[in-house]
């Protein structure tokens, strides 16, 4: 459905939310300009951005800098506003400043195709927003009314201007909107979470008070009153509920949050007063790695800073850090990846910059990666991820493997597997492989020795690491690679096959598996280690090895059969390869046998039981859940 509309097609959707709506546009149609809209001046600089930098709902309109002094307008269709008593124009926007001397930003109106008259204008000298702007229109009572958003001046001195959620409307009198809520997606058993959120006044009457209540899994509501406010139309209030939510049972629970008792009475539009979120309560915490994506390029003189700190993080946290350098404008570019990096990194600040786990935060300075990494390591994942059953044919150069995840909680959103392939020690001989270096001479401080190198480092002196070489199947993973919903205790895998190009050095290749939540865009877990355990058939036919129950609480049974008396030994390892249990070898008679293993001394988590029968070894992954 197009989200630009007049009465006939849009009123039935929007009327209850905003009273009378005469035109609405949220750019969800994915085209620029949208249907019936036009652009006057610099049309190539207007595009659709997949983020929500303006503070609305993705996607949104985006104007991108250009080396030009000019004027450009994004112009609405003609709207009939004749006979109306009052009309407001509302929109959300965010201005990303470059130098503090950028162009004028504004909104203007006209009728009959006449001259534009400005109704809102700012001359920003720093970032502005994200914020919502609401304008009371005065000269609007015409059958051929139009409005526009414009930029006027030096377009080089701006990074971006984002605009979204445009409404030409009349508000209801009393209308509180629960704009957003914030809760962790996953918590550990017996953990707690604090509910926060935002309430916006989209009615014409000031809001003085309201109640926020939540229910968990359909239980009794927990009410928190908010008083002492004076929110005018368009203003918001960020609340923190006074009673934390305790999660004492394993499972996935829907938390429903409602705003009610607005100004001590009934809200005229209860349809926008409720939001909900599923929270998964984990019996244990799967091992996790942090996945970092950095925008870089050989042309970027500041990007040696990214080289420095990507190397530092790799050396400092080799077991739990995965870094990917996404190149732009040089011989190492992967177009499909590069084209999306501005959407993957929130409010894309330029080069070098990055994001961790696509968790909603951008890092302008790669030096900040470490603090962000430490915070992301505290985030919980609902599943492991492993690279299993890996094969490589050096003749055909074909690799084949499975991504495999074991889920420990029910999931009711779309998840996807994805694969990134990187290569280390890339180098070339042409000038495009030269690295620009703004730290030359030390004027910008020390930077991993780059201060002692020339301002243009010759290609012969540069070897590039962590370089993204391919992304399968898209930057947002593989569609339908996982079911929806996913049940706790289930294991799912997806097979990938890829031919390594001849010019790549196979010994320098790293395969990275990622698990993506398509609802939030967050990468829930990642792995860059090919798991030798999972490459072994878990149910070994020759010895009929099996373990049940799995997962288990206290006791599990290891069953196997032999054709003759054999010495049998049991060892148990944790995910890091540490030996947590060992039983001396004992002789068992031929035929069917059973060993009862107690995990009473083990913490919740994933382990590998290694069964050695004579000279043969069998390995099974098990989960302990108490």
Secondary structure, 3 states (H helix, E strand, C coil): CCCCCCHHHHHHHHHHHHCEEEEEECCCCCCCCCCCCEEECCHHHEEEECCCCCCCCCCEEEEECCCCEEEEEEECCCECCCCCCCCEEEEEEEEEECCCCCCEEEEEEEECCCCCEEEEEECCCCCEEEEEEEEECCCCCCCCEEEEEEEEEEHHHEEEEEEEEEEEEECCCCCEEEEEEECCCEEECCEEECCEEEEEECCCCCECCEEEEEEECCCCCEEEEECCCCECCCCEEEEECCCCEEECCCEEEEEEEEEECECCECCCCHHHCEEEEEEEEECCCCCCCEEEEEEECCCCHHHHHHHHHHHHHHHHCCCCEEEEEEECCCCCCCHHHHCCHHHHCCCCCCCCEEEECCCCCEECCHHHHHHHHHHHCCCCCCECCEEEEEEEECCCCEEEEEEEEEECCCECCCEEEEEEEEECCECCCCHHHCEECCCHHHCCCCCCCHHHCCCEECHHHCCECCEEEEEECCCCCCCCCCCCCECCCCEEEEEEEEECCCCCCHHHEEEEEEEEECCCCCEEEEECCECCCCCCCCCCCCCCCEEECCCECCEEEEEEEECCCEEEEEEEEECCCCEEEEEEEEEECCEEEEEEEECCCCCCEEEEEEEEECCEEEEEEEEECC
